[in-house]
Amino acid sequence: MITTKPVKIKKSKELKSEYIESFFKTEGLDILRWAITDSDDDFFYLSIAIVLD
């Protein structure tokens, strides 16, 4: 089943997709797609689509 869920990631100095995708790898998440939906001074808020077994 494919589902979406919100994720909060600490901001880095430069916004690069490699930074965000490396976070997913370290968390063991197999992401189909992701999008930044919001941000504040400290965090990016993302919506991710993942496959649940």
N, C-alpha and C positions, 0 to 999 in steps of 0.2 A: 504494500500500500504506500502511496505517495502522500506525504503530509507537509504542511508548512508550520514553522514555529519561529518565534522571535528569539534573537540572540543579541547579547550585549558584549562588545569587544572594546577593550581599552584603546584609546587613540594612540597613534604613533605620531612622530613629528611630520612625516610625509605620508600622504594617502597613496598607497600602492596596492593593487590587487594581490600582489605576492604576499604582502603582510597578512591580509585577511585570509587568503587561501592556506597559508602556513598554519594559522590558528586552527582551521578546520582539520588539517592533517594531524596536529598534535592532540586534538580532542578526539580523533578517530571517527570523524564524521564524513560520510560519503555524500557530498552535496551535489544535487542536480543543478541548482541555480541559487543565486543569492542577490539581494539588492539592499543597499543602505536606505533605510526609511526615515531616519532621523539622526541627530547628533546633538551633543552638548559639549561643554568644555572638556570633559574627560572621556566620553565614550561615543562609539558608533553603535547605533541600533539597527540591526539587520533583520530581514525576513528571509528565511532559508527554506528551500524545498529539499526534503530528504526521503529516502526509501526506508520504510520500516519493514523488518522481516516478520 
